Amino acid sequence: MVTMFKVKLSRHAKDRMRERNIGIEEVYEALHNPVQLVYDSWNDIYIAVSMKNIAVPYSLKGKVLEVLTVLSKREYEALMSKFRRKRYKILT
C-alpha cells in the first residue's frame, strides 16, 4: 500500500528521528512491513509499528503519506494503554 504514496517527513518527525537515533530505513521498514497497523479515530491517522520497536504515526492526504512523528515502543505502549478502547482500532 505504501508504494502508492509519496512519503513526506514532517519537520517534527525529522527532529524526533534525530533525537531517538532512528534512521530513515527503519521508518520505511515500519511503513512497508508493519507488525501492527492501528487507526487513531480521534486524529484520523494511522500508526505503523515495526519489528524494531518503533511506531510511525502518519496521515494520508491524497497521494501523500506524511510521517508525523516517530515514537519508541515504550511511548507507543503508553498511548495504547491510556486510550486503547476509546481511540484506537487495531487493523492488523
N, C-alpha and C positions, 0 to 999 in steps of 0.2 A: 504494500500500500504506500509506503513512504516514497518509493521511487517515482510516484506520480506527482510529487510535490517538489517545489523549490524550497530548500531548507535555509532558513534565516535564523541567525543567533541574535537575540536582543543584547543590548549593552549589559543589562543585569546578568544574563546567562554567562556572557564572557567574563565578567567580574567574578562570579561565583566559581566558574571553572578554574580561573587563576588562583583564587583563594584556596580551593579544595584540591588543587593539583590534579585536575581531571582533563584529559586530552580530548580533542575533537573526535578521535577514533572511538573512544568509549561512549561518547554521546551518540554517534552514528550507530554503534553496535546496539545500544538501548533502543533506538528508533527502529532499526531494521529487524532485530531479533529479541523483542521483549519477552521476559519470562512471565510478566503480568502486564496487562493493559487495563487502566482504570479511567472511568469517566467521572469528572467533577461537575455535578449538575449546577452547583452554585455559580461557577465561573465559566461554564461551557468550554472546558478544556479537557485534555487527555493527559494521562501520566503514564509514561513507558518506564518499566522497571527492568533493569538489566541483571545479568548473572554476576556482574562485577560490583554489585551493591550500590548502584546509583539509580536515582529516579529523575526522569526528564519530563517536566510539565511542558506541554506545548499547546498552541492553538492552531486551528485551521481557518485560513481566510482565503477563499478562492483556491488558487493553485499554490499558495504559500503556506508552508508549515513553519511557524515561528516558535523556536525554543525560548521559553520564558525565563527559566532558571534551571539550575541543576542542584539536586538535593542528595545528601548522603542517605544511606539506607536508614540510619537512625532518625534523621529528620522526617523522612517519609513515613516511617512506622509511627512516629509521634502524631503526625497528622491523621493517619488512618485510625489510630486508637481513639482520638478525640472526636472525630466526626463521621466515622465509617458509615453507619446506617442512614444518617440524615443526608449525607452529602455525596458519597462516593458509590459508584456502581462498578463492580469488577467485571470486565468484559472477557478477559482470558486469564 
